[in-house]
Amino acid sequence: MDRRALLGLAAVAVSVPSAAAASGGGGGAAPQATFMRLPTITGSVSGASGRRAVMSVEVGLDVQDAALRTRATQSAPRLRAAYNTVVQRVASTTLPGMAPDVERLVAELQAATNATLGRAGARLLIGTVMVV
């Protein structure tokens, strides 16, 4: 593949959105980012050989409502504490050598999100669930 063509294409892709924004096509203020990334959550689990392993979960929130997004940003430490509790609980019930139950993990993390924020509206997003 020709690197110059790839770099030229990347330059065009970067300049097109900025040209559309400069022309005033959207009007009004720039849209706010609705995604909020949180630090990786970890929990200890028994490994296949009987040794301890670590389960790590990447999480983020997609919050469309501006007031709820502000509340989620302010409640980030409480969210991390609630997520740590859920991940440790799921990790402790995972059998040695088995994959974690991601469906259960997502349901419990979403319930913890709703309970911490006081209402529904923030959508939990999972990146990677890994046991090492």
The first five atom37 places (N, CA, C, CB, O) and aatype in JSON, in Angstrom:
{
  "aatype": [12, 3, 1, 1, 0, 10, 10, 7, 10, 0, 0, 19, 0, 19, 15, 19, 14, 15, 0, 0, 0, 0, 15, 7, 7, 7, 7, 7, 0, 0, 14, 5, 0, 16, 13, 12, 1, 10, 14, 16, 9, 16, 7, 15, 19, 15, 7, 0, 15, 7, 1, 1, 0, 19, 12, 15, 19, 6, 19, 7, 10, 3, 19, 5, 3, 0, 0, 10, 1, 16, 1, 0, 16, 5, 15, 0, 14, 1, 10, 1, 0, 0, 18, 2, 16, 19, 19, 5, 1, 19, 0, 15, 16, 16, 10, 14, 7, 12, 0, 14, 3, 19, 6, 1, 10, 19, 0, 6, 10, 5, 0, 0, 16, 2, 0, 16, 10, 7, 1, 0, 7, 0, 1, 10, 10, 9, 7, 16, 19, 12, 19, 19],
  "atom_mask": [
    [1, 1, 1, 1, 1],
    [1, 1, 1, 1, 1],
    [1, 1, 1, 1, 1],
    [1, 1, 1, 1, 1],
    [1, 1, 1, 1, 1],
    [1, 1, 1, 1, 1],
    [1, 1, 1, 1, 1],
    [1, 1, 1, 0, 1],
    [1, 1, 1, 1, 1],
    [1, 1, 1, 1, 1],
    [1, 1, 1, 1, 1],
    [1, 1, 1, 1, 1],
    [1, 1, 1, 1, 1],
    [1, 1, 1, 1, 1],
    [1, 1, 1, 1, 1],
    [1, 1, 1, 1, 1],
    [1, 1, 1, 1, 1],
    [1, 1, 1, 1, 1],
    [1, 1, 1, 1, 1],
    [1, 1, 1, 1, 1],
    [1, 1, 1, 1, 1],
    [1, 1, 1, 1, 1],
    [1, 1, 1, 1, 1],
    [1, 1, 1, 0, 1],
    [1, 1, 1, 0, 1],
    [1, 1, 1, 0, 1],
    [1, 1, 1, 0, 1],
    [1, 1, 1, 0, 1],
    [1, 1, 1, 1, 1],
    [1, 1, 1, 1, 1],
    [1, 1, 1, 1, 1],
    [1, 1, 1, 1, 1],
    [1, 1, 1, 1, 1],
    [1, 1, 1, 1, 1],
    [1, 1, 1, 1, 1],
    [1, 1, 1, 1, 1],
    [1, 1, 1, 1, 1],
    [1, 1, 1, 1, 1],
    [1, 1, 1, 1, 1],
    [1, 1, 1, 1, 1],
    [1, 1, 1, 1, 1],
    [1, 1, 1, 1, 1],
    [1, 1, 1, 0, 1],
    [1, 1, 1, 1, 1],
    [1, 1, 1, 1, 1],
    [1, 1, 1, 1, 1],
    [1, 1, 1, 0, 1],
    [1, 1, 1, 1, 1],
    [1, 1, 1, 1, 1],
    [1, 1, 1, 0, 1],
    [1, 1, 1, 1, 1],
    [1, 1, 1, 1, 1],
    [1, 1, 1, 1, 1],
    [1, 1, 1, 1, 1],
    [1, 1, 1, 1, 1],
    [1, 1, 1, 1, 1],
    [1, 1, 1, 1, 1],
    [1, 1, 1, 1, 1],
    [1, 1, 1, 1, 1],
    [1, 1, 1, 0, 1],
    [1, 1, 1, 1, 1],
    [1, 1, 1, 1, 1],
    [1, 1, 1, 1, 1],
    [1, 1, 1, 1, 1],
    [1, 1, 1, 1, 1],
    [1, 1, 1, 1, 1],
    [1, 1, 1, 1, 1],
    [1, 1, 1, 1, 1],
    [1, 1, 1, 1, 1],
    [1, 1, 1, 1, 1],
    [1, 1, 1, 1, 1],
    [1, 1, 1, 1, 1],
    [1, 1, 1, 1, 1],
    [1, 1, 1, 1, 1],
    [1, 1, 1, 1, 1],
    [1, 1, 1, 1, 1],
    [1, 1, 1, 1, 1],
    [1, 1, 1, 1, 1],
    [1, 1, 1, 1, 1],
    [1, 1, 1, 1, 1],
    [1, 1, 1, 1, 1],
    [1, 1, 1, 1, 1],
    [1, 1, 1, 1, 1],
    [1, 1, 1, 1, 1],
    [1, 1, 1, 1, 1],
    [1, 1, 1, 1, 1],
    [1, 1, 1, 1, 1],
    [1, 1, 1, 1, 1],
    [1, 1, 1, 1, 1],
    [1, 1, 1, 1, 1],
    [1, 1, 1, 1, 1],
    [1, 1, 1, 1, 1],
    [1, 1, 1, 1, 1],
    [1, 1, 1, 1, 1],
    [1, 1, 1, 1, 1],
    [1, 1, 1, 1, 1],
    [1, 1, 1, 0, 1],
    [1, 1, 1, 1, 1],
    [1, 1, 1, 1, 1],
    [1, 1, 1, 1, 1],
    [1, 1, 1, 1, 1],
    [1, 1, 1, 1, 1],
    [1, 1, 1, 1, 1],
    [1, 1, 1, 1, 1],
    [1, 1, 1, 1, 1],
    [1, 1, 1, 1, 1],
    [1, 1, 1, 1, 1],
    [1, 1, 1, 1, 1],
    [1, 1, 1, 1, 1],
    [1, 1, 1, 1, 1],
    [1, 1, 1, 1, 1],
    [1, 1, 1, 1, 1],
    [1, 1, 1, 1, 1],
    [1, 1, 1, 1, 1],
    [1, 1, 1, 1, 1],
    [1, 1, 1, 1, 1],
    [1, 1, 1, 1, 1],
    [1, 1, 1, 0, 1],
    [1, 1, 1, 1, 1],
    [1, 1, 1, 1, 1],
    [1, 1, 1, 0, 1],
    [1, 1, 1, 1, 1],
    [1, 1, 1, 1, 1],
    [1, 1, 1, 1, 1],
    [1, 1, 1, 1, 1],
    [1, 1, 1, 1, 1],
    [1, 1, 1, 0, 1],
    [1, 1, 1, 1, 1],
    [1, 1, 1, 1, 1],
    [1, 1, 1, 1, 1],
    [1, 1, 1, 1, 1],
    [1, 1, 1, 1, 1]
  ],
  "atom_positions": [
    [[0.84, -1.18, 0.0], [0.0, 0.0, 0.0], [0.88, 1.24, 0.0], [-0.96, 0.0, 1.22], [1.91, 1.27, 0.68]],
    [[0.49, 2.23, -0.75], [1.25, 3.47, -0.85], [0.98, 4.34, 0.36], [0.89, 4.21, -2.16], [-0.15, 4.76, 0.59]],
    [[2.01, 4.63, 1.13], [1.87, 5.42, 2.35], [1.43, 6.84, 2.06], [3.17, 5.45, 3.12], [0.65, 7.42, 2.81]],
    [[1.92, 7.41, 0.94], [1.54, 8.78, 0.61], [0.05, 8.9, 0.35], [2.31, 9.27, -0.61], [-0.58, 9.89, 0.74]],
    [[-0.51, 7.9, -0.29], [-1.95, 7.94, -0.55], [-2.73, 7.83, 0.76], [-2.37, 6.79, -1.51], [-3.74, 8.5, 0.95]],
    [[-2.25, 6.98, 1.65], [-2.91, 6.82, 2.95], [-2.84, 8.1, 3.77], [-2.27, 5.67, 3.73], [-3.83, 8.5, 4.39]],
    [[-1.67, 8.76, 3.78], [-1.53, 10.02, 4.51], [-2.38, 11.11, 3.88], [-0.07, 10.45, 4.55], [-2.97, 11.93, 4.6]],
    [[-2.46, 11.14, 2.56], [-3.31, 12.12, 1.88], [-4.77, 11.92, 2.21], [0.0, 0.0, 0.0], [-5.51, 12.88, 2.41]],
    [[-5.19, 10.65, 2.27], [-6.57, 10.34, 2.61], [-6.87, 10.74, 4.05], [-6.85, 8.85, 2.4], [-7.95, 11.24, 4.35]],
    [[-5.91, 10.51, 4.94], [-6.11, 10.89, 6.35], [-6.22, 12.41, 6.47], [-4.94, 10.37, 7.22], [-7.03, 12.9, 7.26]],
    [[-5.43, 13.16, 5.71], [-5.5, 14.62, 5.77], [-6.85, 15.12, 5.28], [-4.37, 15.25, 4.95], [-7.41, 16.06, 5.84]],
    [[-7.37, 14.5, 4.22], [-8.69, 14.89, 3.69], [-9.77, 14.56, 4.71], [-8.98, 14.18, 2.35], [-10.68, 15.36, 4.91]],
    [[-9.69, 13.4, 5.34], [-10.7, 13.0, 6.33], [-10.71, 13.94, 7.52], [-10.45, 11.56, 6.8], [-11.78, 14.21, 8.08]],
    [[-9.56, 14.43, 7.91], [-9.49, 15.35, 9.05], [-10.01, 16.73, 8.66], [-8.05, 15.46, 9.56], [-10.67, 17.38, 9.48]],
    [[-9.75, 17.18, 7.45], [-10.15, 18.53, 7.05], [-11.62, 18.64, 6.69], [-9.32, 18.98, 5.9], [-12.18, 19.73, 6.8]],
    [[-12.26, 17.57, 6.26], [-13.67, 17.63, 5.85], [-14.59, 17.98, 7.01], [-14.1, 16.3, 5.25], [-15.41, 18.89, 6.85]],
    [[-14.51, 17.33, 8.19], [-15.4, 17.73, 9.28], [-15.16, 19.16, 9.75], [-15.24, 16.79, 10.45], [-16.1, 19.86, 10.11]],
    [[-13.91, 19.6, 9.75], [-13.64, 20.96, 10.21], [-14.15, 21.98, 9.21], [-12.14, 21.16, 10.45], [-14.57, 23.07, 9.61]],
    [[-14.13, 21.65, 7.92], [-14.67, 22.57, 6.92], [-16.19, 22.66, 7.05], [-14.28, 22.11, 5.51], [-16.76, 23.74, 6.88]],
    [[-16.85, 21.54, 7.35], [-18.31, 21.55, 7.53], [-18.69, 22.36, 8.77], [-18.85, 20.11, 7.64], [-19.7, 23.06, 8.77]],
    [[-17.89, 22.26, 9.82], [-18.19, 23.01, 11.04], [-17.94, 24.5, 10.83], [-17.34, 22.49, 12.21], [-18.67, 25.33, 11.38]],
    [[-16.92, 24.84, 10.04], [-16.61, 26.24, 9.8], [-17.66, 26.9, 8.92], [-15.24, 26.37, 9.16], [-17.88, 28.11, 9.04]],
    [[-18.31, 26.14, 8.05], [-19.31, 26.72, 7.17], [-20.61, 27.04, 7.9], [-19.59, 25.8, 6.02], [-21.47, 27.71, 7.35]],
    [[-20.75, 26.55, 9.13], [-21.95, 26.84, 9.91], [-23.12, 25.96, 9.52], [0.0, 0.0, 0.0], [-24.27, 26.32, 9.77]],
    [[-22.84, 24.82, 8.9], [-23.9, 23.93, 8.46], [-24.72, 23.38, 9.61], [0.0, 0.0, 0.0], [-25.93, 23.19, 9.46]],
    [[-24.12, 23.13, 10.75], [-24.84, 22.57, 11.88], [-25.56, 23.63, 12.68], [0.0, 0.0, 0.0], [-26.63, 23.38, 13.23]],
    [[-25.0, 24.81, 12.75], [-25.61, 25.89, 13.51], [-25.56, 25.6, 15.0], [0.0, 0.0, 0.0], [-25.59, 24.44, 15.41]],
    [[-25.49, 26.62, 15.8], [-25.5, 26.45, 17.25], [-24.17, 25.96, 17.78], [0.0, 0.0, 0.0], [-23.15, 26.01, 17.09]],
    [[-24.2, 25.5, 19.0], [-22.99, 25.05, 19.68], [-22.6, 23.66, 19.21], [-23.18, 25.06, 21.2], [-23.42, 22.92, 18.66]],
    [[-21.36, 23.31, 19.43], [-20.87, 21.98, 19.07], [-21.52, 20.95, 19.98], [-19.32, 21.91, 19.18], [-21.77, 21.22, 21.15]],
    [[-21.81, 19.76, 19.44], [-22.43, 18.73, 20.27], [-21.48, 18.27, 21.37], [-22.87, 17.54, 19.42], [-20.27, 18.16, 21.15]],
    [[-22.03, 18.01, 22.54], [-21.21, 17.55, 23.64], [-20.99, 16.05, 23.53], [-21.86, 17.9, 24.99], [-21.85, 15.32, 23.05]],
    [[-19.85, 15.61, 23.98], [-19.57, 14.19, 24.01], [-20.44, 13.53, 25.07], [-18.06, 13.92, 24.29], [-20.54, 14.02, 26.19]],
    [[-21.07, 12.43, 24.71], [-21.95, 11.75, 25.65], [-21.26, 10.57, 26.31], [-23.2, 11.28, 24.95], [-21.81, 9.99, 27.25]],
    [[-20.07, 10.2, 25.84], [-19.37, 9.04, 26.39], [-18.44, 9.47, 27.51], [-18.58, 8.32, 25.29], [-17.72, 10.47, 27.41]],
    [[-18.47, 8.71, 28.58], [-17.61, 8.97, 29.74], [-16.88, 7.67, 30.06], [-18.44, 9.49, 30.97], [-17.51, 6.68, 30.44]],
    [[-15.57, 7.67, 29.92], [-14.78, 6.48, 30.21], [-14.36, 6.48, 31.67], [-13.54, 6.4, 29.29], [-13.98, 7.52, 32.23]],
    [[-14.42, 5.3, 32.28], [-13.99, 5.13, 33.67], [-12.75, 4.24, 33.69], [-15.13, 4.52, 34.55], [-12.53, 3.49, 32.74]],
    [[-11.95, 4.32, 34.74], [-10.76, 3.47, 34.82], [-11.13, 1.98, 34.85], [-9.95, 3.82, 36.07], [-12.25, 1.61, 35.2]],
    [[-10.18, 1.16, 34.47], [-10.38, -0.29, 34.45], [-10.66, -0.79, 35.86], [-9.15, -1.01, 33.85], [-9.98, -0.4, 36.81]],
    [[-11.66, -1.66, 35.98], [-12.06, -2.24, 37.26], [-11.46, -3.64, 37.33], [-13.63, -2.27, 37.42], [-11.5, -4.38, 36.34]],
    [[-10.9, -4.02, 38.48], [-10.28, -5.34, 38.62], [-10.84, -6.09, 39.82], [-8.77, -5.2, 38.75], [-11.33, -5.49, 40.78]],
    [[-10.75, -7.39, 39.75], [-11.15, -8.26, 40.86], [-10.31, -9.53, 40.81], [0.0, 0.0, 0.0], [-9.87, -9.93, 39.73]],
    [[-10.09, -10.16, 41.94], [-9.27, -11.38, 41.95], [-10.16, -12.61, 41.8], [-8.45, -11.47, 43.26], [-11.28, -12.66, 42.3]],
    [[-9.64, -13.59, 41.08], [-10.37, -14.81, 40.78], [-9.39, -15.98, 40.86], [-11.04, -14.74, 39.37], [-8.19, -15.79, 40.68]],
    [[-9.9, -17.18, 41.12], [-9.05, -18.37, 41.13], [-8.76, -18.78, 39.7], [-9.73, -19.53, 41.91], [-9.66, -18.9, 38.87]],
    [[-7.49, -19.0, 39.42], [-7.08, -19.42, 38.09], [-7.25, -20.92, 37.89], [0.0, 0.0, 0.0], [-7.64, -21.64, 38.81]],
    [[-6.95, -21.39, 36.68], [-7.12, -22.8, 36.35], [-6.17, -23.69, 37.14], [-6.91, -23.01, 34.86], [-6.53, -24.82, 37.47]],
    [[-4.98, -23.22, 37.45], [-3.99, -24.03, 38.15], [-4.07, -23.87, 39.67], [-2.6, -23.67, 37.67], [-3.2, -24.35, 40.38]],
    [[-5.11, -23.2, 40.16], [-5.25, -22.99, 41.59], [-4.63, -21.7, 42.08], [0.0, 0.0, 0.0], [-4.83, -21.31, 43.23]],
    [[-3.87, -21.05, 41.23], [-3.28, -19.77, 41.59], [-4.3, -18.66, 41.41], [-2.02, -19.49, 40.75], [-5.32, -18.83, 40.74]],
    [[-4.01, -17.52, 42.0], [-4.91, -16.38, 41.87], [-4.69, -15.71, 40.51], [-4.67, -15.36, 43.03], [-3.57, -15.66, 40.0]],
    [[-5.76, -15.21, 39.95], [-5.71, -14.48, 38.69], [-6.46, -13.16, 38.88], [-6.32, -15.32, 37.51], [-7.11, -12.95, 39.91]],
    [[-6.38, -12.31, 37.91], [-7.04, -11.0, 37.98], [-8.04, -10.9, 36.83], [-6.0, -9.84, 37.92], [-7.71, -11.17, 35.68]],
    [[-9.26, -10.49, 37.17], [-10.26, -10.21, 36.16], [-10.33, -8.7, 36.0], [-11.66, -10.81, 36.53], [-10.57, -7.98, 36.97]],
    [[-10.11, -8.22, 34.79], [-10.17, -6.78, 34.54], [-11.31, -6.49, 33.57], [-8.83, -6.24, 33.97], [-11.55, -7.23, 32.62]],
    [[-12.02, -5.39, 33.85], [-13.19, -5.01, 33.06], [-13.05, -3.54, 32.7], [-14.52, -5.27, 33.85], [-12.89, -2.69, 33.57]],
    [[-13.13, -3.24, 31.4], [-13.13, -1.86, 30.93], [-14.57, -1.4, 30.82], [-12.38, -1.72, 29.57], [-15.39, -2.06, 30.18]],
    [[-14.88, -0.28, 31.44], [-16.25, 0.22, 31.44], [-16.29, 1.68, 31.03], [-16.9, 0.03, 32.82], [-15.32, 2.42, 31.16]],
    [[-17.45, 2.06, 30.54], [-17.72, 3.44, 30.19], [-19.22, 3.67, 30.26], [0.0, 0.0, 0.0], [-19.99, 2.72, 30.34]],
    [[-19.62, 4.92, 30.24], [-21.03, 5.27, 30.28], [-21.37, 6.14, 29.08], [-21.38, 5.99, 31.6], [-20.59, 7.01, 28.69]],
    [[-22.54, 5.9, 28.51], [-23.09, 6.76, 27.48], [-24.31, 7.43, 28.08], [-23.45, 5.96, 26.16], [-25.32, 6.78, 28.34]],
    [[-24.22, 8.74, 28.31], [-25.28, 9.48, 28.98], [-25.74, 10.6, 28.04], [-24.79, 10.06, 30.36], [-24.99, 11.54, 27.78]],
    [[-26.97, 10.5, 27.54], [-27.5, 11.49, 26.61], [-27.98, 12.74, 27.33], [-28.63, 10.89, 25.81], [-27.8, 13.85, 26.83]],
    [[-28.58, 12.59, 28.5], [-29.14, 13.71, 29.26], [-28.0, 14.52, 29.9], [-30.13, 13.2, 30.34], [-27.16, 13.96, 30.6]],
    [[-27.98, 15.82, 29.64], [-26.9, 16.67, 30.15], [-26.87, 16.73, 31.67], [-27.03, 18.08, 29.58], [-25.79, 16.71, 32.27]],
    [[-28.03, 16.81, 32.3], [-28.08, 16.88, 33.77], [-27.59, 15.57, 34.38], [-29.52, 17.2, 34.26], [-26.86, 15.57, 35.38]],
    [[-27.99, 14.46, 33.79], [-27.54, 13.16, 34.3], [-26.06, 12.95, 34.02], [-28.37, 12.03, 33.66], [-25.36, 12.31, 34.8]],
    [[-25.56, 13.49, 32.9], [-24.14, 13.39, 32.58], [-23.32, 14.15, 33.63], [-23.85, 13.95, 31.16], [-22.26, 13.68, 34.05]],
    [[-23.8, 15.32, 34.03], [-23.12, 16.08, 35.08], [-23.11, 15.3, 36.39], [-23.79, 17.45, 35.27], [-22.1, 15.24, 37.08]],
    [[-24.25, 14.71, 36.71], [-24.34, 13.9, 37.94], [-23.4, 12.69, 37.86], [-25.79, 13.43, 38.17], [-22.76, 12.34, 38.86]],
    [[-23.31, 12.06, 36.69], [-22.42, 10.9, 36.53], [-20.96, 11.32, 36.66], [-22.66, 10.23, 35.17], [-20.16, 10.59, 37.25]],
    [[-20.61, 12.47, 36.13], [-19.23, 12.96, 36.25], [-18.89, 13.24, 37.71], [-19.04, 14.23, 35.4], [-17.8, 12.91, 38.18]],
    [[-19.83, 13.85, 38.41], [-19.6, 14.15, 39.82], [-19.6, 12.89, 40.68], [-20.65, 15.12, 40.32], [-18.94, 12.85, 41.72]],
    [[-20.32, 11.86, 40.25], [-20.43, 10.61, 41.02], [-19.42, 9.55, 40.57], [-21.83, 10.05, 40.9], [-19.57, 8.38, 40.93]],
    [[-18.42, 9.93, 39.81], [-17.45, 8.96, 39.3], [-16.8, 8.13, 40.42], [-16.36, 9.68, 38.51], [-16.67, 6.92, 40.25]],
    [[-16.38, 8.71, 41.54], [-15.81, 7.87, 42.61], [-16.81, 6.86, 43.17], [-15.29, 8.75, 43.73], [-16.44, 5.72, 43.47]],
    [[-18.06, 7.27, 43.33], [-19.09, 6.35, 43.83], [-19.36, 5.25, 42.8], [-20.4, 7.11, 44.16], [-19.58, 4.1, 43.17]],
    [[-19.36, 5.6, 41.51], [-19.56, 4.6, 40.46], [-18.43, 3.58, 40.47], [-19.66, 5.27, 39.08], [-18.67, 2.37, 40.36]],
    [[-17.19, 4.06, 40.59], [-16.05, 3.13, 40.63], [-16.14, 2.19, 41.83], [-14.74, 3.91, 40.68], [-15.82, 1.01, 41.71]],
    [[-16.56, 2.71, 42.98], [-16.71, 1.86, 44.17], [-17.79, 0.81, 43.97], [-17.03, 2.71, 45.4], [-17.61, -0.35, 44.34]],
    [[-18.91, 1.21, 43.38], [-19.99, 0.26, 43.12], [-19.55, -0.78, 42.11], [-21.25, 0.99, 42.63], [-19.86, -1.96, 42.25]],
    [[-18.83, -0.34, 41.06], [-18.35, -1.29, 40.05], [-17.32, -2.26, 40.63], [-17.74, -0.52, 38.86], [-17.32, -3.44, 40.29]],
    [[-16.45, -1.76, 41.52], [-15.47, -2.65, 42.17], [-16.18, -3.74, 42.97], [-14.54, -1.84, 43.09], [-15.76, -4.9, 42.94]],
    [[-17.23, -3.38, 43.68], [-17.99, -4.36, 44.46], [-18.61, -5.41, 43.55], [-19.08, -3.66, 45.28], [-18.55, -6.6, 43.85]],
    [[-19.21, -4.98, 42.45], [-19.86, -5.92, 41.53], [-18.83, -6.84, 40.87], [-20.65, -5.17, 40.44], [-19.04, -8.05, 40.81]],
    [[-17.74, -6.28, 40.39], [-16.71, -7.1, 39.72], [-16.1, -8.09, 40.69], [-15.61, -6.2, 39.11], [-15.86, -9.24, 40.32]],
    [[-15.84, -7.68, 41.93], [-15.27, -8.61, 42.91], [-16.26, -9.72, 43.23], [-14.88, -7.87, 44.19], [-15.86, -10.88, 43.38]],
    [[-17.55, -9.39, 43.32], [-18.57, -10.41, 43.6], [-18.66, -11.42, 42.46], [-19.95, -9.75, 43.83], [-18.72, -12.63, 42.7]],
    [[-18.67, -10.94, 41.22], [-18.73, -11.84, 40.06], [-17.44, -12.66, 39.96], [-18.98, -11.04, 38.75], [-17.49, -13.85, 39.65]],
    [[-16.3, -12.03, 40.21], [-15.03, -12.74, 40.14], [-14.94, -13.84, 41.2], [-13.87, -11.77, 40.31], [-14.39, -14.9, 40.93]],
    [[-15.48, -13.59, 42.37], [-15.38, -14.59, 43.44], [-16.29, -15.79, 43.19], [-15.74, -13.96, 44.79], [-16.05, -16.87, 43.73]],
    [[-17.32, -15.62, 42.37], [-18.21, -16.75, 42.06], [-17.85, -17.44, 40.76], [-19.64, -16.27, 42.0], [-18.49, -18.43, 40.39]],
    [[-16.83, -16.94, 40.06], [-16.39, -17.58, 38.82], [-15.57, -18.81, 39.16], [-15.57, -16.6, 37.94], [-14.63, -18.74, 39.96]],
    [[-15.91, -19.93, 38.57], [-15.2, -21.18, 38.82], [-13.81, -21.13, 38.21], [-15.98, -22.38, 38.26], [-13.6, -20.5, 37.17]],
    [[-12.84, -21.8, 38.85], [-11.47, -21.8, 38.32], [-11.42, -22.35, 36.89], [-10.54, -22.63, 39.23], [-11.99, -23.4, 36.59]],
    [[-10.73, -21.61, 36.02], [-10.56, -22.05, 34.64], [-11.74, -21.76, 33.73], [0.0, 0.0, 0.0], [-11.68, -22.05, 32.54]],
    [[-12.81, -21.21, 34.26], [-13.99, -20.93, 33.45], [-14.04, -19.43, 33.09], [-15.29, -21.35, 34.21], [-13.47, -18.59, 33.79]],
    [[-14.72, -19.14, 32.0], [-14.89, -17.74, 31.59], [-15.95, -17.09, 32.48], [-15.31, -17.65, 30.08], [-16.89, -17.76, 32.91]],
    [[-15.8, -15.81, 32.77], [-16.8, -15.13, 33.6], [-18.12, -14.99, 32.83], [-16.29, -13.74, 34.04], [-18.14, -14.95, 31.6]],
    [[-19.21, -14.92, 33.58], [-20.54, -14.75, 33.0], [-20.73, -13.27, 32.68], [-21.66, -15.27, 33.96], [-21.1, -12.48, 33.55]],
    [[-20.47, -12.9, 31.43], [-20.49, -11.5, 31.03], [-21.91, -10.94, 31.06], [-19.89, -11.33, 29.64], [-22.1, -9.77, 31.4]],
    [[-22.9, -11.74, 30.71], [-24.29, -11.26, 30.74], [-24.69, -10.85, 32.15], [-25.25, -12.36, 30.2], [-25.3, -9.79, 32.35]],
    [[-24.36, -11.67, 33.12], [-24.66, -11.35, 34.52], [-23.88, -10.12, 34.96], [-24.34, -12.56, 35.43], [-24.41, -9.25, 35.66]],
    [[-22.62, -10.05, 34.56], [-21.77, -8.93, 34.92], [-22.35, -7.61, 34.4], [-20.35, -9.13, 34.37], [-22.41, -6.62, 35.13]],
    [[-22.78, -7.6, 33.15], [-23.34, -6.38, 32.56], [-24.65, -5.99, 33.26], [-23.59, -6.58, 31.05], [-24.87, -4.81, 33.55]],
    [[-25.5, -6.97, 33.53], [-26.77, -6.67, 34.21], [-26.54, -6.09, 35.6], [-27.63, -7.95, 34.31], [-27.2, -5.13, 35.99]],
    [[-25.59, -6.66, 36.34], [-25.31, -6.15, 37.69], [-24.64, -4.79, 37.66], [-24.44, -7.14, 38.45], [-24.91, -3.94, 38.52]],
    [[-23.75, -4.55, 36.69], [-23.11, -3.24, 36.57], [-24.12, -2.17, 36.18], [-21.97, -3.3, 35.55], [-24.05, -1.04, 36.67]],
    [[-25.07, -2.51, 35.29], [-26.1, -1.55, 34.91], [-27.0, -1.23, 36.1], [-26.93, -2.08, 33.74], [-27.39, -0.08, 36.3]],
    [[-27.35, -2.25, 36.9], [-28.16, -2.02, 38.09], [-27.41, -1.13, 39.09], [-28.53, -3.37, 38.75], [-28.01, -0.26, 39.71]],
    [[-26.09, -1.35, 39.24], [-25.29, -0.52, 40.13], [-25.22, 0.92, 39.62], [-23.87, -1.09, 40.27], [-25.22, 1.86, 40.41]],
    [[-25.17, 1.09, 38.31], [-25.16, 2.43, 37.71], [-26.45, 3.16, 38.03], [-24.95, 2.36, 36.19], [-26.43, 4.31, 38.47]],
    [[-27.57, 2.49, 37.79], [-28.88, 3.11, 38.04], [-29.06, 3.45, 39.52], [-30.01, 2.18, 37.58], [-29.6, 4.5, 39.85]],
    [[-28.62, 2.55, 40.4], [-28.76, 2.8, 41.84], [-27.87, 3.96, 42.29], [-28.41, 1.53, 42.63], [-28.29, 4.77, 43.12]],
    [[-26.67, 4.04, 41.77], [-25.74, 5.09, 42.17], [-26.2, 6.46, 41.67], [-24.34, 4.8, 41.65], [-26.11, 7.45, 42.4]],
    [[-26.69, 6.52, 40.44], [-27.12, 7.8, 39.87], [-28.53, 8.19, 40.3], [-27.05, 7.74, 38.37], [-28.93, 9.34, 40.12]],
    [[-29.28, 7.25, 40.85], [-30.61, 7.57, 41.36], [-31.72, 7.38, 40.35], [0.0, 0.0, 0.0], [-32.89, 7.43, 40.72]],
    [[-31.38, 7.15, 39.09], [-32.41, 6.9, 38.08], [-31.75, 6.29, 36.84], [-33.17, 8.21, 37.72], [-30.53, 6.35, 36.67]],
    [[-32.58, 5.72, 35.99], [-32.08, 5.15, 34.74], [-31.8, 6.27, 33.76], [-33.11, 4.14, 34.14], [-32.26, 7.4, 33.94]],
    [[-31.04, 5.97, 32.72], [-30.73, 6.96, 31.71], [-29.29, 6.91, 31.26], [0.0, 0.0, 0.0], [-28.96, 7.39, 30.18]],
    [[-28.43, 6.34, 32.07], [-27.03, 6.17, 31.71], [-26.85, 4.74, 31.22], [-26.07, 6.49, 32.91], [-27.15, 3.78, 31.94]],
    [[-26.35, 4.59, 30.01], [-26.17, 3.26, 29.43], [-24.74, 2.8, 29.66], [-26.5, 3.26, 27.92], [-23.79, 3.48, 29.28]],
    [[-24.59, 1.64, 30.29], [-23.28, 1.07, 30.59], [-22.71, 0.43, 29.33], [-23.36, 0.05, 31.73], [-23.42, -0.29, 28.63]],
    [[-21.45, 0.68, 29.05], [-20.76, 0.09, 27.91], [-19.56, -0.68, 28.42], [-20.33, 1.19, 26.88], [-18.78, -0.18, 29.23]],
    [[-19.42, -1.91, 27.94], [-18.32, -2.78, 28.35], [-17.3, -2.85, 27.21], [-18.83, -4.21, 28.71], [-17.67, -3.06, 26.05]],
    [[-16.04, -2.66, 27.54], [-14.99, -2.78, 26.53], [-14.45, -4.19, 26.48], [0.0, 0.0, 0.0], [-14.77, -4.94, 25.56]],
    [[-13.65, -4.56, 27.45], [-13.0, -5.86, 27.48], [-13.18, -6.47, 28.87], [-11.5, -5.74, 27.11], [-13.04, -5.79, 29.88]],
    [[-13.49, -7.76, 28.89], [-13.51, -8.52, 30.15], [-12.43, -9.58, 29.97], [-14.96, -9.17, 30.47], [-12.53, -10.43, 29.08]],
    [[-11.41, -9.53, 30.81], [-10.26, -10.42, 30.63], [-9.85, -10.99, 31.98], [-9.09, -9.67, 29.98], [-9.8, -10.29, 32.98]],
    [[-9.54, -12.29, 31.99], [-9.0, -12.94, 33.17], [-7.57, -13.37, 32.84], [-9.88, -14.17, 33.61], [-7.33, -14.15, 31.91]],
    [[-6.62, -12.84, 33.61], [-5.21, -13.13, 33.37], [-4.59, -13.64, 34.65], [-4.45, -11.88, 32.87], [-3.4, -13.95, 34.68]]
  ]
}
